[in-house]
Amino acid sequence: MSDRFIEVSLDKRGVRCTAKLLDDLAPITCAAVWEALPLGGDVYHAKYARNEIYALMPGFAAEEPPLENPTVTPIPGDLCYFTFSDTVLGTTSYGYEEQAAHRGRRTVVDLALFYERNNLLINGDTGWIPGIVWGSVVEGLDEMAEACQDLWRAGATGETLNFRRV
């Protein structure tokens, strides 16, 4: 199989980066994401994991991927896939508004981009949260990291995180 690439973007800010799918390390997850593209939604900046932005969406795989190529310490440029239930993300401590689009969904998929070092996927409510590393940014990470810092400081309201085939 030849290499596959996607574009990850913050559309309001006009920032994009290119990521390579890690088909050799996470083939089931890569196949599920690739078949579902384009994907996207409201962007959130992590509260616990540190240098992460993510979008929450309904489950899109026929069957949720197994925990392939897992990590609890993502590095800059990692794209991670997480599966949650709506009740896990339902507490007010996460900061999601009552009308958040993921409310009431049985399966919630979190597609995340880690843009800087020193991340640790642990949550005070549930403990370790391993993620599937399914992609790696190969171009444009510096610009994306700058935009992610702006999200942290200026806010994410009205911004979307999108994943598209290149």
DSSP file (Angstrom, degrees, kcal/mol; ACC not computed):
  #  RESIDUE AA STRUCTURE BP1 BP2  ACC     N-H-->O    O-->H-N    N-H-->O    O-->H-N    TCO  KAPPA ALPHA  PHI   PSI    X-CA   Y-CA   Z-CA
    1    1 A M              0   0    0      0, 0.0     2,-0.1     0, 0.0     3,-0.1   0.000 360.0 360.0 360.0 137.0    0.0    0.0    0.0
    2    2 A S        -     0   0    0      1,-0.1     0, 0.0     0, 0.0     0, 0.0  -0.449 360.0 -82.2 -81.0 160.2    1.3    3.5   -0.8
    3    3 A D        -     0   0    0     -2,-0.1     2,-0.4     1,-0.0    -1,-0.1  -0.275  43.2-150.5 -61.6 144.0    1.4    6.2    1.8
    4    4 A R        -     0   0    0     17,-0.4    17,-2.7    -3,-0.1     2,-0.3  -0.936  11.0-165.6-119.2 143.9   -1.8    8.1    2.5
    5    5 A F  E     -A   20   0A   0     -2,-0.4   161,-1.8    15,-0.2     2,-0.3  -0.925   4.9-167.8-129.6 151.0   -2.0   11.6    3.7
    6    6 A I  E     -AB  19 165A   0     13,-2.5    13,-2.7    -2,-0.3     2,-0.5  -0.919  21.0-124.2-131.3 161.6   -4.6   13.9    5.2
    7    7 A E  E     -AB  18 164A   0    157,-3.1   157,-2.4    -2,-0.3     2,-0.5  -0.902  18.6-162.3-103.3 134.5   -5.0   17.6    5.8
    8    8 A V  E     +AB  17 163A   0      9,-2.7     9,-2.2    -2,-0.5     2,-0.4  -0.975  22.1 178.8-114.4 129.0   -5.8   18.7    9.4
    9    9 A S  E     -AB  16 162A   0    153,-2.4   153,-2.4    -2,-0.5     2,-0.6  -0.957  42.4-152.6-139.3 151.3   -7.2   22.2    9.6
   10   10 A L  E  >> -AB  15 161A   0      5,-2.5     5,-1.8    -2,-0.4     4,-0.8  -0.937  29.7-168.0-110.1  98.1   -8.5   24.9   11.8
   11   11 A D  T >45S+     0   0    0    149,-0.8     3,-0.6    -2,-0.6    -1,-0.1   0.863  77.4  52.5 -67.3 -41.5  -10.6   26.6    9.2
   12   12 A K  T 345S+     0   0    0      1,-0.3    -1,-0.2   148,-0.2   147,-0.1   0.886 115.8  42.8 -61.6 -37.8  -11.5   29.9   11.0
   13   13 A R  T 345S-     0   0    0     -3,-0.2    -1,-0.3     2,-0.1    -2,-0.2   0.562 107.8-128.9 -84.8  -8.9   -7.8   30.5   11.6
   14   14 A G  T <<5 +     0   0    0     -4,-0.8     2,-0.4    -3,-0.6    -3,-0.2   0.826  59.0 141.0  67.6  32.3   -6.9   29.4    8.1
   15   15 A V  E   < +A   10   0A   0     -5,-1.8    -5,-2.5   129,-0.1     2,-0.3  -0.901  23.4 173.6-114.1 137.1   -4.2   27.0    9.3
   16   16 A R  E     -A    9   0A   0     -2,-0.4     2,-0.3    -7,-0.2    -7,-0.2  -0.971  10.1-175.4-138.4 151.7   -3.5   23.6    7.9
   17   17 A C  E     -A    8   0A   0     -9,-2.2    -9,-2.7    -2,-0.3     2,-0.4  -0.948  22.8-124.8-139.5 164.5   -1.0   20.8    8.3
   18   18 A T  E     -AC   7 139A   0    121,-2.7   120,-3.0    -2,-0.3   121,-1.6  -0.917  24.0-169.9-113.9 135.4   -0.4   17.5    6.5
   19   19 A A  E     -AC   6 137A   0    -13,-2.7   -13,-2.5    -2,-0.4     2,-0.5  -0.951  17.2-135.3-126.5 145.7   -0.3   14.1    8.3
   20   20 A K  E     -AC   5 136A   0    116,-2.9   116,-2.0    -2,-0.4   -15,-0.2  -0.833  26.3-122.9 -95.4 132.2    0.7   10.7    7.1
   21   21 A L  E     - C   0 135A   0    -17,-2.7     2,-1.2    -2,-0.5   -17,-0.4  -0.548  14.2-135.3 -72.5 140.1   -1.5    7.8    8.1
   22   22 A L    >>  +     0   0    0    112,-2.7     4,-2.7    -2,-0.2     3,-1.1  -0.499  40.6 159.7 -95.6  63.6    0.3    5.1   10.1
   23   23 A D  T 34 S+     0   0    0     -2,-1.2    -1,-0.2     1,-0.3     8,-0.1   0.788  70.6  55.5 -57.5 -31.1   -1.2    2.2    8.2
   24   24 A D  T 34 S+     0   0    0     -3,-0.2    -1,-0.3     2,-0.2    -2,-0.1   0.788 118.1  32.2 -74.7 -26.9    1.6   -0.1    9.2
   25   25 A L  T <4 S+     0   0    0     -3,-1.1    -2,-0.2     1,-0.2    -1,-0.2   0.729 135.5  20.6-102.1 -27.7    1.0    0.5   13.0
   26   26 A A     X  +     0   0    0     -4,-2.7     4,-2.7   108,-0.1     5,-0.2  -0.447  69.2 157.1-139.7  61.8   -2.7    1.1   13.2
   27   27 A P  H  > S+     0   0    0      0, 0.0     4,-2.1     0, 0.0     5,-0.2   0.852  74.2  48.2 -63.7 -37.2   -4.3   -0.4   10.1
   28   28 A I  H  > S+     0   0    0      2,-0.2     4,-2.1     1,-0.2     5,-0.1   0.924 115.2  44.5 -70.3 -43.5   -7.8   -0.9   11.4
   29   29 A T  H  > S+     0   0    0      2,-0.2     4,-2.6     1,-0.2     5,-0.2   0.928 113.3  50.7 -66.0 -45.1   -8.0    2.6   12.8
   30   30 A C  H  X S+     0   0    0     -4,-2.7     4,-2.9     1,-0.2     5,-0.2   0.911 110.5  49.7 -59.6 -42.9   -6.5    4.2    9.7
   31   31 A A  H  X S+     0   0    0     -4,-2.1     4,-2.3    -5,-0.2    -1,-0.2   0.916 111.4  48.8 -62.8 -43.0   -9.0    2.3    7.5
   32   32 A A  H  X S+     0   0    0     -4,-2.1     4,-1.2     2,-0.2    -2,-0.2   0.928 115.8  42.8 -63.3 -45.7  -12.0    3.4    9.6
   33   33 A V  H >X S+     0   0    0     -4,-2.6     4,-1.2     2,-0.2     3,-0.5   0.947 113.5  51.5 -66.3 -48.0  -10.9    7.1    9.6
   34   34 A W  H >< S+     0   0    0     -4,-2.9     3,-0.6     1,-0.3    -2,-0.2   0.902 110.1  48.8 -57.0 -44.1  -10.0    7.1    5.9
   35   35 A E  H 3< S+     0   0    0     -4,-2.3    -1,-0.3     1,-0.2    -2,-0.2   0.788 112.8  48.6 -67.8 -26.8  -13.4    5.6    4.9
   36   36 A A  H << S+     0   0    0     -4,-1.2    -1,-0.2    -3,-0.5    -2,-0.2   0.603  91.5 157.6 -89.5 -12.8  -15.2    8.2    7.0
   37   37 A L    <<  +     0   0    0     -4,-1.2   127,-0.1    -3,-0.6     2,-0.1  -0.255  42.4  57.8 -61.5 146.2  -13.4   11.3    5.7
   38   38 A P  S    S+     0   0    0      0, 0.0     2,-0.3     0, 0.0   126,-0.2   0.497  75.4 161.5 -79.2 151.0  -14.1   14.2    5.7
   39   39 A L  E     +D  163   0A   0    124,-2.4   124,-3.3    -2,-0.1     2,-0.3  -0.938   4.5 124.8-132.3 154.2  -14.6   14.5    9.4
   40   40 A G  E     +D  162   0A   0     -2,-0.3     2,-0.3   122,-0.2   122,-0.2  -0.955  14.5 163.1 171.5 174.5  -14.7   17.4   11.8
   41   41 A G  E     -D  161   0A   0    120,-1.7   120,-2.7    -2,-0.3    16,-0.1  -0.976  54.7 -24.1 175.7-174.6  -16.5   19.4   14.4
   42   42 A D  E     -D  160   0A   0     -2,-0.3    14,-0.6   118,-0.2     2,-0.3  -0.268  66.8-126.6 -52.9 137.3  -16.2   22.1   17.1
   43   43 A V  E     -E   55   0A   0    116,-1.8     2,-0.3   113,-0.4    12,-0.2  -0.689  24.6-170.1 -92.3 144.1  -12.6   22.2   18.3
   44   44 A Y  E     -E   54   0A   0     10,-2.5    10,-2.3    -2,-0.3     2,-0.5  -0.948  17.9-135.3-124.6 149.1  -11.7   21.9   22.0
   45   45 A H  E     -E   53   0A   0     -2,-0.3     8,-0.2     8,-0.2     6,-0.1  -0.905  38.5-101.3-101.6 136.3   -8.4   22.4   23.7
   46   46 A A        -     0   0    0      6,-3.1     6,-0.1    -2,-0.5    -1,-0.1  -0.155  27.4-168.3 -57.9 146.6   -7.5   19.8   26.3
   47   47 A K  S    S+     0   0    0      4,-0.1    -1,-0.1    47,-0.0    48,-0.0   0.742  86.6  19.3-101.3 -36.9   -7.9   20.6   29.9
   48   48 A Y  S    S+     0   0    0      1,-0.1    72,-0.2     2,-0.0    74,-0.1   0.810 118.8  55.6-104.2 -39.8   -6.0   17.6   31.3
   49   49 A A  S    S-     0   0    0      1,-0.2     2,-0.9    70,-0.1    71,-0.7   0.622  91.2-145.3 -78.2 -12.9   -3.7   16.2   28.6
   50   50 A R  S    S+     0   0    0     69,-0.2     2,-1.5     2,-0.1    -1,-0.2  -0.776  74.2  37.5  92.4 -98.8   -2.0   19.6   28.0
   51   51 A N  S    S+     0   0    0     -2,-0.9    64,-1.9    66,-0.2    65,-0.7  -0.470  90.3 113.2 -96.6  65.4   -1.0   20.3   24.4
   52   52 A E  E     - F   0 114A   0     -2,-1.5    -6,-3.1    62,-0.2     2,-0.3  -0.992  41.5-169.3-138.8 138.2   -3.9   18.7   22.6
   53   53 A I  E     +EF  45 113A   0     60,-2.4    60,-2.8    -2,-0.4     2,-0.3  -0.940  22.7 168.3-119.5 152.7   -6.8   19.9   20.4
   54   54 A Y  E     -EF  44 112A   0    -10,-2.3   -10,-2.5    -2,-0.3     2,-0.4  -0.988  28.6-139.7-158.1 162.2   -9.6   17.6   19.4
   55   55 A A  E     -EF  43 111A   0     56,-1.8    56,-2.1    -2,-0.3     2,-0.4  -0.973  18.6-140.6-126.3 144.0  -13.1   17.3   17.9
   56   56 A L  E     + F   0 110A   0    -14,-0.6    54,-0.2    -2,-0.4   -14,-0.2  -0.883  30.2 162.3-106.1 134.8  -15.9   15.0   19.2
   57   57 A M  E     - F   0 109A   0     52,-2.5    52,-3.3    -2,-0.4     3,-0.1  -0.943  42.1 -82.9-145.9 164.5  -18.1   13.2   16.7
   58   58 A P  E     - F   0 108A   0      0, 0.0    50,-0.2     0, 0.0    44,-0.0  -0.310  61.7 -85.0 -64.9 154.6  -20.4   10.3   16.5
   59   59 A G        +     0   0    0     48,-1.1    48,-0.1     1,-0.1    47,-0.1  -0.352  47.3 177.2 -57.3 139.6  -19.0    6.8   16.1
   60   60 A F        +     0   0    0     -3,-0.1     2,-0.3     3,-0.0    -1,-0.1   0.489  46.1  93.2-126.2  -9.8  -18.4    6.2   12.4
   61   61 A A  S    S-     0   0    0      1,-0.1     3,-0.2     4,-0.0   -32,-0.0  -0.630  75.6-129.1 -87.1 145.9  -16.7    2.8   12.3
   62   62 A A  S    S+     0   0    0      1,-0.3     2,-0.3    -2,-0.3    -1,-0.1   0.883 103.3  10.7 -57.2 -37.1  -18.8   -0.4   11.8
   63   63 A E  S    S-     0   0    0     -3,-0.0    -1,-0.3     3,-0.0   -31,-0.1  -0.990  96.6-104.0-141.4 133.8  -17.0   -1.7   14.8
   64   64 A E        -     0   0    0     -2,-0.3   -35,-0.1    -3,-0.2    19,-0.0  -0.306  45.7-106.0 -59.9 137.8  -14.7    0.4   17.1
   65   65 A P        -     0   0    0      0, 0.0    -1,-0.1     0, 0.0    18,-0.1  -0.239  32.4-111.9 -62.8 150.6  -11.0   -0.2   16.4
   66   66 A P        -     0   0    0      0, 0.0     2,-2.1     0, 0.0   -37,-0.1  -0.301  46.8 -82.9 -72.3 169.0   -9.0   -2.3   18.9
   67   67 A L        +     0   0    0     -2,-0.0     2,-0.3    65,-0.0    64,-0.1  -0.521  68.1 165.4 -77.6  80.9   -6.3   -0.5   20.9
   68   68 A E        +     0   0    0     -2,-2.1    65,-0.3     1,-0.2   -42,-0.1  -0.782  61.8   5.1-100.4 144.7   -3.6   -0.7   18.3
   69   69 A N  S    S-     0   0    0     -2,-0.3    64,-2.3    63,-0.2    -1,-0.2   0.922  92.9-170.0  50.2  53.0   -0.4    1.4   18.5
   70   70 A P  E     +G  132   0A   0      0, 0.0     2,-0.3     0, 0.0    62,-0.2  -0.305  15.3 173.8 -78.0 155.6   -1.4    2.7   21.9
   71   71 A T  E     -G  131   0A   0     60,-1.8    60,-2.6     1,-0.1    58,-0.0  -0.985  31.1-172.7-150.4 154.9    0.1    5.5   23.9
   72   72 A V  S    S+     0   0    0     -2,-0.3    49,-2.7    58,-0.2    57,-0.1   0.211  92.3  55.7-120.2   3.7   -0.4    7.5   27.1
   73   73 A T  S    S-     0   0    0     47,-0.2    47,-0.1    58,-0.1    45,-0.1  -0.541  76.9-171.1-133.5  67.9    2.4    9.9   26.2
   74   74 A P        -     0   0    0      0, 0.0    45,-0.6     0, 0.0     3,-0.1  -0.230  10.6-143.6 -62.0 150.5    1.7   11.4   22.8
   75   75 A I    >   -     0   0    0      1,-0.1     3,-2.2    43,-0.1    39,-0.2  -0.663  38.3 -66.0-109.6 166.3    4.4   13.4   21.1
   76   76 A P  T 3  S+     0   0    0      0, 0.0    39,-0.3     0, 0.0    -1,-0.1  -0.273 122.5  22.5 -55.2 131.0    4.2   16.5   18.9
   77   77 A G  T 3  S+     0   0    0     37,-3.5    60,-2.3     1,-0.3     2,-0.2   0.289  87.2 138.7  95.4  -9.0    2.5   15.7   15.6
   78   78 A D  E <   -H  136   0A   0     -3,-2.2    36,-2.4    36,-0.3     2,-0.5  -0.490  40.9-153.5 -70.5 135.9    0.6   12.6   16.9
   79   79 A L  E     -HI 135 113A   0     56,-2.5    55,-2.2    34,-0.2    56,-1.1  -0.955  20.6-167.1-103.0 127.0   -2.9   12.1   15.7
   80   80 A C  E     -HI 133 112A   0     32,-1.9    32,-2.7    -2,-0.5     2,-0.4  -0.871  15.8-150.2-121.5 152.4   -4.8   10.0   18.3
   81   81 A Y  E     +HI 132 111A   0     51,-1.8    51,-2.2    -2,-0.3     2,-0.3  -0.975  18.1 178.1-120.3 128.4   -8.2    8.2   18.2
   82   82 A F  E     - I   0 110A   0     28,-2.0    28,-2.6    -2,-0.4     2,-0.5  -0.969  15.9-151.8-129.4 146.4  -10.2    7.8   21.4
   83   83 A T  E     + I   0 109A   0     -2,-0.3     2,-0.3    26,-0.2    26,-0.2  -0.983  23.0 167.1-118.5 130.4  -13.6    6.2   22.0
   84   84 A F  E     - I   0 108A   0     24,-2.9    24,-3.2    -2,-0.5     2,-0.3  -0.891  33.0-119.8-131.6 162.9  -15.8    7.3   24.9
   85   85 A S  E  >  - I   0 107A   0     -2,-0.3     4,-1.2    22,-0.2     3,-0.5  -0.697  34.1-112.3 -93.7 159.9  -19.4    6.9   26.0
   86   86 A D  T  4 S+     0   0    0     19,-0.8    20,-0.1    20,-0.5    -1,-0.1   0.835 116.8  56.8 -62.0 -30.7  -21.5   10.0   26.3
   87   87 A T  T >4 S+     0   0    0      1,-0.2     3,-1.1     2,-0.2     4,-0.3   0.842 100.0  57.2 -72.0 -30.9  -21.7    9.5   30.1
   88   88 A V  T 34 S+     0   0    0     -3,-0.5     3,-0.4     1,-0.3    -1,-0.2   0.878 115.2  37.8 -64.4 -36.1  -17.9    9.5   30.5
   89   89 A L  T 3< S+     0   0    0     -4,-1.2    -1,-0.3     1,-0.2    -2,-0.2   0.227  97.5  89.6 -96.6  13.8  -17.8   13.0   28.8
   90   90 A G    <   +     0   0    0     -3,-1.1    -1,-0.2    -5,-0.1    -2,-0.1   0.585  56.3 103.6 -90.8 -10.5  -21.0   14.1   30.6
   91   91 A T  S >  S-     0   0    0     -3,-0.4     3,-1.5    -4,-0.3     5,-0.5  -0.434  74.0-127.8 -76.2 148.9  -19.7   15.6   33.8
   92   92 A T  G >  S+     0   0    0      1,-0.3     3,-1.5     2,-0.2    -1,-0.1   0.701 100.4  78.9 -67.7 -17.8  -19.5   19.4   34.1
   93   93 A S  G 3  S+     0   0    0      1,-0.3    -1,-0.3     2,-0.1    -3,-0.0   0.730  85.5  61.7 -63.3 -20.1  -15.8   19.2   35.1
   94   94 A Y  G <  S-     0   0    0     -3,-1.5    -1,-0.3     2,-0.1    -2,-0.2   0.685 108.0-125.6 -79.3 -17.5  -15.0   18.7   31.4
   95   95 A G    <   +     0   0    0     -3,-1.5     2,-0.4     1,-0.3    -3,-0.1   0.590  56.3 147.4  86.8  10.6  -16.4   22.1   30.5
   96   96 A Y        -     0   0    0     -5,-0.5    -1,-0.3    -7,-0.2    -2,-0.1  -0.652  47.7-121.7 -81.4 134.4  -18.8   20.9   27.8
   97   97 A E    >   -     0   0    0     -2,-0.4     3,-1.9     1,-0.1    -1,-0.1  -0.286  24.8-107.6 -69.7 159.7  -22.0   23.0   27.6
   98   98 A E  T 3  S+     0   0    0      1,-0.3    -1,-0.1     3,-0.0     5,-0.1   0.819 119.9  50.6 -58.3 -32.9  -25.3   21.3   28.0
   99   99 A Q  T 3  S+     0   0    0      3,-0.0    -1,-0.3     2,-0.0    -2,-0.1   0.276  77.8 143.2 -91.8  12.2  -26.1   21.7   24.2
  100  100 A A    X   -     0   0    0     -3,-1.9     3,-1.8     1,-0.1    -4,-0.0  -0.245  59.7-122.5 -54.3 138.5  -22.8   20.2   23.1
  101  101 A A  T 3  S+     0   0    0      1,-0.3    -1,-0.1   -45,-0.1    -3,-0.0   0.734 107.0  59.6 -59.6 -25.8  -23.3   18.0   20.0
  102  102 A H  T >  S+     0   0    0      2,-0.1     3,-2.0   -13,-0.1    -1,-0.3   0.639  76.1 116.5 -81.6 -11.6  -21.9   14.9   21.6
  103  103 A R  T <  S+     0   0    0     -3,-1.8     3,-0.1     1,-0.3   -16,-0.1  -0.318  81.9  14.1 -59.2 133.1  -24.5   14.8   24.4
  104  104 A G  T 3  S+     0   0    0      1,-0.3     2,-0.4     2,-0.1    -1,-0.3   0.368  90.7 130.3  84.6  -5.1  -26.7   11.7   24.2
  105  105 A R    <   -     0   0    0     -3,-2.0   -19,-0.8     1,-0.2    -1,-0.3  -0.677  52.6-148.0 -81.5 133.4  -24.5    9.8   21.8
  106  106 A R  S    S+     0   0    0     -2,-0.4   -20,-0.5     1,-0.2     2,-0.5   0.907  88.2  33.6 -66.6 -41.1  -23.8    6.3   22.9
  107  107 A T  E    S- I   0  85A   0    -22,-0.2   -48,-1.1   -21,-0.1     2,-0.5  -0.971  70.1-171.6-118.8 129.7  -20.4    6.3   21.2
  108  108 A V  E     -FI  58  84A   0    -24,-3.2   -24,-2.9    -2,-0.5     2,-0.5  -0.983   8.7-155.6-120.9 124.0  -18.3    9.5   21.0
  109  109 A V  E     -FI  57  83A   0    -52,-3.3   -52,-2.5    -2,-0.5     2,-0.6  -0.858   3.4-158.8-100.7 133.1  -15.1    9.5   19.0
  110  110 A D  E     -FI  56  82A   0    -28,-2.6   -28,-2.0    -2,-0.5     2,-0.6  -0.953   4.1-168.4-112.2 113.6  -12.4   12.0   19.9
  111  111 A L  E     -FI  55  81A   0    -56,-2.1   -56,-1.8    -2,-0.6     2,-0.3  -0.931  20.3-173.9-103.4 122.6   -9.9   12.7   17.1
  112  112 A A  E     -FI  54  80A   0    -32,-2.7   -32,-1.9    -2,-0.6     2,-0.4  -0.839  25.5-155.4-125.0 151.9   -7.0   14.6   18.5
  113  113 A L  E     -FI  53  79A   0    -60,-2.8   -60,-2.4    -2,-0.3     2,-0.5  -0.997  12.2-154.0-122.0 126.7   -3.9   16.4   17.4
  114  114 A F  E     +F   52   0A   0    -36,-2.4   -37,-3.5    -2,-0.4   -36,-0.3  -0.898  15.3 176.9-100.7 127.1   -1.0   16.8   19.9
  115  115 A Y        +     0   0    0    -64,-1.9     2,-0.3    -2,-0.5   -63,-0.1   0.487  57.3  26.7-114.0  -5.4    1.1   19.8   19.0
  116  116 A E  S    S-     0   0    0    -65,-0.7   -65,-0.1   -41,-0.1     3,-0.1  -0.905  81.7 -90.7-149.0 173.5    3.8   20.1   21.7
  117  117 A R  S    S+     0   0    0     -2,-0.3   -66,-0.2     1,-0.2   -42,-0.1  -0.104  86.4  55.5 -81.8-179.4    5.7   17.8   24.2
  118  118 A N        +     0   0    0      1,-0.2     2,-0.3   -45,-0.1    -1,-0.2   0.887  65.2 156.4  64.7  47.6    5.0   16.8   27.7
  119  119 A N        -     0   0    0    -45,-0.6     2,-0.4    -3,-0.1    -1,-0.2  -0.799  20.0-174.2-101.3 145.4    1.6   15.2   27.3
  120  120 A L        -     0   0    0    -71,-0.7     2,-1.8    -2,-0.3   -47,-0.2  -0.953  19.6-143.9-142.7 119.3    0.2   12.7   29.7
  121  121 A L        +     0   0    0    -49,-2.7     8,-2.9    -2,-0.4     2,-0.4  -0.539  53.7 125.1 -89.2  75.7   -3.2   11.0   29.1
  122  122 A I  E     -J  128   0B   0     -2,-1.8     2,-0.4     6,-0.3     6,-0.2  -0.990  39.9-160.7-132.1 142.2   -4.5   10.6   32.6
  123  123 A N  E  >  -J  127   0B   0      4,-2.5     4,-3.0    -2,-0.4     3,-0.1  -0.975  20.9-137.3-127.3 134.8   -7.8   11.9   33.9
  124  124 A G  T  4 S+     0   0    0     -2,-0.4    -1,-0.1     1,-0.2     4,-0.1   0.773 104.4  46.4 -61.6 -27.7   -8.8   12.5   37.5
  125  125 A D  T  4 S+     0   0    0      2,-0.1    -1,-0.2     1,-0.1    -3,-0.0   0.853 131.6  12.2 -82.3 -36.8  -12.2   10.9   37.0
  126  126 A T  T  4 S-     0   0    0      1,-0.3     2,-0.3    -3,-0.1    -2,-0.2   0.547  92.3-132.8-124.4 -10.7  -11.2    7.7   35.1
  127  127 A G  E  <  +J  123   0B   0     -4,-3.0    -4,-2.5     2,-0.1    -1,-0.3  -0.684  68.5  18.8  94.2-146.4   -7.4    7.2   35.3
  128  128 A W  E     -J  122   0B   0     -2,-0.3    -6,-0.3    -6,-0.2   -56,-0.0  -0.363  58.3-165.2 -66.3 139.9   -5.2    6.4   32.3
  129  129 A I        -     0   0    0     -8,-2.9     2,-0.1   -57,-0.1    -1,-0.1  -0.778   9.4-161.2-126.2  83.8   -6.7    7.1   28.9
  130  130 A P        -     0   0    0      0, 0.0     2,-0.3     0, 0.0   -58,-0.2  -0.414   8.3-158.0 -68.1 142.1   -4.7    5.3   26.2
  131  131 A G  E     -G   71   0A   0    -60,-2.6   -60,-1.8    -2,-0.1     2,-0.6  -0.829  18.6-116.6-116.9 158.1   -5.1    6.6   22.7
  132  132 A I  E     -GH  70  81A   0    -51,-2.2   -51,-1.8    -2,-0.3     2,-0.8  -0.845  22.6-143.8 -92.6 120.2   -4.5    5.0   19.3
  133  133 A V  E     + H   0  80A   0    -64,-2.3   -53,-0.2    -2,-0.6  -104,-0.1  -0.778  35.2 157.5 -85.4 111.9   -1.8    6.8   17.4
  134  134 A W  E     +     0   0A   0    -55,-2.2  -112,-2.7    -2,-0.8     2,-0.3   0.479  56.5  23.3-116.3  -7.6   -3.0    6.6   13.8
  135  135 A G  E     -CH  21  79A   0    -56,-1.1   -56,-2.5  -114,-0.3     2,-0.4  -0.985  55.6-149.9-155.4 163.5   -1.2    9.5   12.1
  136  136 A S  E     -CH  20  78A   0   -116,-2.0  -116,-2.9    -2,-0.3     2,-0.2  -0.988  26.6-119.1-141.5 128.3    1.8   11.8   12.3
  137  137 A V  E     +C   19   0A   0    -60,-2.3  -118,-0.3    -2,-0.4     3,-0.1  -0.478  31.4 173.1 -67.5 129.6    2.1   15.4   11.1
  138  138 A V  E     +     0   0A   0   -120,-3.0     2,-0.3     1,-0.3  -119,-0.2   0.500  64.4  27.0-114.2 -11.2    4.8   15.6    8.4
  139  139 A E  E    S+C   18   0A   0   -121,-1.6  -121,-2.7     1,-0.0    -1,-0.3  -0.962 113.2  18.3-155.8 134.2    4.3   19.3    7.3
  140  140 A G     >  +     0   0    0     -2,-0.3     4,-2.0  -123,-0.2     5,-0.2   0.599  67.9 132.9  89.7  12.8    3.0   22.5    8.9
  141  141 A L  H  >  +     0   0    0      1,-0.2     4,-3.1     2,-0.2     5,-0.2   0.887  69.4  56.4 -66.8 -37.7    3.2   21.5   12.6
  142  142 A D  H  > S+     0   0    0      1,-0.2     4,-1.9     2,-0.2    -1,-0.2   0.932 110.6  43.6 -60.0 -46.0    4.9   24.8   13.7
  143  143 A E  H  > S+     0   0    0      1,-0.2     4,-1.9     2,-0.2    -1,-0.2   0.897 115.0  49.7 -65.5 -40.0    2.1   26.9   12.2
  144  144 A M  H  X S+     0   0    0     -4,-2.0     4,-2.4     1,-0.2    -2,-0.2   0.908 108.4  53.0 -65.6 -41.2   -0.5   24.6   13.7
  145  145 A A  H  X S+     0   0    0     -4,-3.1     4,-2.2     1,-0.2    -1,-0.2   0.894 107.7  51.5 -61.0 -40.1    1.1   24.7   17.1
  146  146 A E  H  X S+     0   0    0     -4,-1.9     4,-1.6    -5,-0.2    -1,-0.2   0.913 111.2  47.2 -62.8 -42.6    1.0   28.5   17.1
  147  147 A A  H  X S+     0   0    0     -4,-1.9     4,-2.0     2,-0.2    -2,-0.2   0.860 109.6  54.3 -66.6 -35.6   -2.7   28.4   16.2
  148  148 A C  H  X S+     0   0    0     -4,-2.4     4,-2.1     2,-0.2    -2,-0.2   0.891 106.1  51.6 -66.0 -39.4   -3.3   25.9   19.0
  149  149 A Q  H  X S+     0   0    0     -4,-2.2     4,-2.2     1,-0.2    -1,-0.2   0.877 108.2  52.6 -62.9 -36.8   -1.6   28.2   21.5
  150  150 A D  H  X>S+     0   0    0     -4,-1.6     4,-3.7     2,-0.2     5,-0.6   0.895 106.1  53.3 -65.0 -39.5   -4.0   30.9   20.3
  151  151 A L  H  X5S+     0   0    0     -4,-2.0     4,-1.7     3,-0.2    -2,-0.2   0.925 109.6  49.3 -57.0 -44.9   -6.9   28.6   20.9
  152  152 A W  H  <5S+     0   0    0     -4,-2.1    -2,-0.2     1,-0.2    -1,-0.2   0.914 122.4  31.5 -61.7 -44.8   -5.7   28.0   24.4
  153  153 A R  H  <5S+     0   0    0     -4,-2.2    -2,-0.2    -5,-0.1    -3,-0.2   0.892 130.8  30.6 -84.8 -41.5   -5.3   31.8   25.1
  154  154 A A  H  <5S-     0   0    0     -4,-3.7    -3,-0.2    -5,-0.2    -2,-0.2   0.676 111.7-107.4 -96.2 -19.0   -8.0   33.4   23.0
  155  155 A G     << -     0   0    0     -4,-1.7    -1,-0.2    -5,-0.6    -2,-0.1  -0.151   8.4-112.4 107.2 156.4  -10.6   30.6   23.0
  156  156 A A    >   +     0   0    0     -4,-0.1     3,-2.5    -2,-0.1  -113,-0.4   0.431  61.0 136.2-105.3  -2.7  -12.0   28.0   20.6
  157  157 A T  T 3  S+     0   0    0      1,-0.3     3,-0.1    -6,-0.1  -113,-0.0  -0.228  79.4   8.9 -54.9 127.4  -15.6   29.4   20.2
  158  158 A G  T 3  S+     0   0    0      1,-0.3     2,-0.3  -115,-0.1    -1,-0.3   0.380 102.7 117.3  85.4  -3.9  -16.6   29.3   16.5
  159  159 A E    <   -     0   0    0     -3,-2.5  -116,-1.8  -116,-0.2     2,-0.3  -0.696  46.6-157.7 -97.7 149.9  -13.5   27.3   15.4
  160  160 A T  E     - D   0  42A   0     -2,-0.3  -149,-0.8  -118,-0.3     2,-0.5  -0.933  11.8-142.8-125.4 151.0  -13.6   23.8   13.9
  161  161 A L  E     -BD  10  41A   0   -120,-2.7  -120,-1.7    -2,-0.3     2,-0.3  -0.966  29.1-173.0-110.3 124.1  -11.1   21.0   13.6
  162  162 A N  E     -BD   9  40A   0   -153,-2.4  -153,-2.4    -2,-0.5     2,-0.4  -0.920  19.8-160.4-128.5 147.3  -11.3   19.2   10.3
  163  163 A F  E     +BD   8  39A   0   -124,-3.3  -124,-2.4    -2,-0.3     2,-0.3  -0.993  22.9 166.0-126.1 123.3   -9.7   16.1    8.8
  164  164 A R  E     -B    7   0A   0   -157,-2.4  -157,-3.1    -2,-0.4     2,-0.1  -0.955  39.4-100.7-136.7 152.8   -9.8   15.7    5.0
  165  165 A R  E      B    6   0A   0     -2,-0.3  -159,-0.2  -159,-0.2  -161,-0.0  -0.465 360.0 360.0 -67.6 145.0   -8.1   13.5    2.4
  166  166 A V              0   0    0   -161,-1.8  -160,-0.1    -2,-0.1    -1,-0.1   0.412 360.0 360.0 -89.8 360.0   -5.2   15.2    0.5
